[in-house]
Amino acid sequence: MLFGTGRTFLLLIIVECSHTSPIPIQTGSSRIELLNSLNEFRARFANAARISNMNELTYSLAIEKMAKNYSCDLPRDAETLMYYLPVGEKFENDFIKYSAAHKEDVDGLDALFGVEDYFYSVLRSLHSEVGCAHLAKPSTAEPMTAVKKISNIKEFSFNTICLFGPKAPPSTLERMYGTPGTNCYRGKNENGLCKKN
């Protein structure tokens, strides 16, 4: 598996937000802003870790509808339709810097850091769709111990959940290495992400 197997972080979030009810992103501009932020993070990671087949995400209202109904329990199909709770710009930036410094062994970094608990879904190379919802009540969680390897962040705060597609076995969504955008089937964008169409 790409990003380790730990679930401690996910369990903490379930406890914190088990009584909240997500609501959909309300405006088109909010969707675009969130989508641009996710794609920027993916592009930065692809550049830092030399991922050559990182897809650009497009926004899916159908997936947003699924996110709206999310109850803070792990989805039954979590292995094929995964989610991301945006952890904030500081930790994302710290993670990018750490990835760049260890790009010669990104797979080893995955197992060491256990980033499945944070970035497993949002950084799956061949995910190409995303839909998000705001949590009705923000939730917080303490970082896993391994986070101290790269960041001094003390607490995560969450108010959004994003689900990703397409549904596919993990083996079909694995990344390839090289110059960003060089393993795209339909060409790449200026930021090095692969075009969907």
C-alpha positions in Angstrom: 0.0 0.0 0.0 1.2 3.5 -0.8 1.1 5.3 2.5 1.3 2.8 5.4 -1.4 1.2 7.4 -2.0 3.2 10.6 -5.5 4.3 11.5 -4.9 6.0 14.9 -5.5 9.5 13.5 -8.7 8.5 11.8 -10.1 7.0 15.0 -9.4 10.2 16.9 -11.3 12.2 14.3 -14.3 9.8 14.4 -14.5 10.4 18.2 -14.2 14.1 17.8 -16.9 14.6 15.1 -19.2 11.7 15.6 -22.2 14.0 16.2 -21.7 16.5 13.5 -23.6 16.6 10.2 -21.7 17.8 7.1 -23.3 20.4 4.8 -22.5 21.0 1.2 -20.1 23.7 -0.1 -22.5 26.5 -0.7 -21.2 28.5 -3.7 -19.4 27.9 -7.0 -16.6 30.2 -5.9 -16.1 28.2 -2.7 -15.8 25.1 -4.7 -13.3 26.6 -7.1 -11.2 28.0 -4.3 -11.1 24.6 -2.5 -10.4 22.8 -5.8 -7.6 25.1 -6.6 -6.1 24.6 -3.2 -6.2 20.8 -3.5 -4.7 20.9 -7.0 -1.9 23.2 -5.8 -1.1 20.8 -3.0 -1.0 17.9 -5.4 1.2 19.8 -7.9 3.6 20.9 -5.2 3.9 17.3 -3.9 4.4 16.0 -7.4 7.2 18.4 -7.9 8.8 17.8 -4.5 8.6 14.0 -4.8 9.1 13.8 -8.6 5.7 12.2 -9.3 5.1 12.0 -13.1 1.5 10.9 -13.3 -0.4 13.1 -10.8 -3.8 13.9 -12.2 -5.5 17.3 -11.9 -8.7 17.1 -9.9 -12.1 18.2 -11.2 -15.0 19.0 -9.0 -17.9 16.5 -8.8 -21.3 17.6 -7.5 -22.2 13.9 -7.2 -19.3 13.2 -4.9 -20.1 16.4 -3.0 -23.6 14.9 -2.4 -21.9 11.8 -0.9 -19.7 14.0 1.3 -22.8 15.9 2.5 -24.2 12.7 3.9 -21.0 11.7 5.6 -21.5 10.9 9.3 -17.9 10.8 10.5 -17.8 7.0 10.5 -15.3 5.4 8.1 -17.1 4.8 4.7 -17.7 1.1 4.1 -15.9 1.4 0.8 -13.0 3.4 2.2 -10.5 1.4 0.2 -12.0 2.6 -3.1 -13.6 6.0 -2.3 -11.4 7.7 0.2 -11.5 11.0 2.0 -9.3 13.9 3.2 -9.8 16.2 6.1 -7.8 19.3 5.1 -5.1 19.7 7.8 -4.1 23.3 7.2 -1.5 25.1 5.2 1.3 24.9 7.8 1.4 21.1 8.0 1.0 20.8 4.2 4.0 23.1 3.7 6.1 21.2 6.3 5.2 17.9 4.6 6.1 19.3 1.2 9.5 20.4 2.5 10.1 17.0 4.1 9.1 15.2 1.0 11.5 17.3 -1.1 14.3 16.5 1.2 13.6 12.8 1.1 12.4 12.4 -2.5 15.1 9.7 -3.2 13.0 7.4 -0.9 9.4 8.6 -0.9 8.1 5.0 -0.6 10.2 4.6 2.5 8.9 8.0 3.8 5.4 6.7 3.4 6.0 3.7 5.7 8.0 5.8 8.2 5.7 8.7 8.5 2.4 6.9 8.1 0.9 9.6 6.0 -2.1 7.4 5.1 -3.6 9.0 8.1 -3.3 12.5 6.6 -2.6 12.6 2.9 -3.4 9.1 1.6 -6.4 10.1 -0.5 -5.5 13.7 -1.6 -2.1 12.6 -3.0 -3.3 9.4 -4.8 -1.9 10.1 -8.3 -4.8 8.9 -10.4 -7.6 10.3 -8.4 -9.3 12.8 -10.8 -12.5 13.9 -9.0 -13.3 15.4 -5.7 -16.4 16.6 -3.8 -16.4 18.3 -0.4 -18.7 19.4 2.4 -18.3 21.6 5.4 -18.7 20.0 8.8 -21.5 21.6 10.7 -19.2 21.7 13.8 -15.4 22.0 13.5 -13.4 19.2 15.0 -9.9 19.0 16.5 -7.3 16.3 17.0 -3.8 16.0 18.3 -1.1 15.1 15.7 0.3 11.6 15.7 3.8 11.2 17.3 5.4 10.8 13.9 4.3 14.3 12.9 7.1 15.7 15.2 9.6 14.4 12.6 8.6 17.2 10.3 6.4 19.8 12.1 5.9 21.5 15.4 2.2 21.8 14.9 0.3 21.2 18.2 -3.3 20.6 17.0 -5.3 20.1 13.9 -8.6 21.8 13.3 -11.0 20.5 10.7 -14.1 22.0 9.1 -14.2 20.3 5.7 -14.3 16.7 4.4 -13.5 15.8 0.8 -14.1 12.5 -1.0 -12.3 11.4 -4.1 -12.8 9.3 -7.2 -12.8 7.3 -9.3 -13.5 4.1 -7.4 -10.7 1.7 -8.2 -8.5 -0.9 -6.5 -5.4 0.7 -4.8 -3.1 -1.2 -7.2 -4.5 0.8 -10.2 -3.9 4.2 -8.5 -0.2 4.0 -7.8 2.2 6.7 -8.7 5.0 6.7 -11.2 8.3 8.6 -10.8 10.0 11.1 -13.0 9.6 14.7 -14.1 6.0 15.8 -13.2 3.7 15.5 -16.2 5.8 13.1 -18.2 3.5 10.1 -17.7 0.2 11.7 -18.6 -2.1 10.0 -21.1 -3.8 13.3 -22.3 -1.0 15.8 -21.7 -0.2 18.0 -18.8 -1.1 21.5 -17.5 1.3 24.3 -16.8 1.6 23.1 -13.2 2.6 19.6 -14.2 -0.6 17.9 -13.3 -2.1 15.5 -15.9 -5.2 16.7 -17.8 -8.4 14.7 -17.4 -9.7 15.4 -21.0 
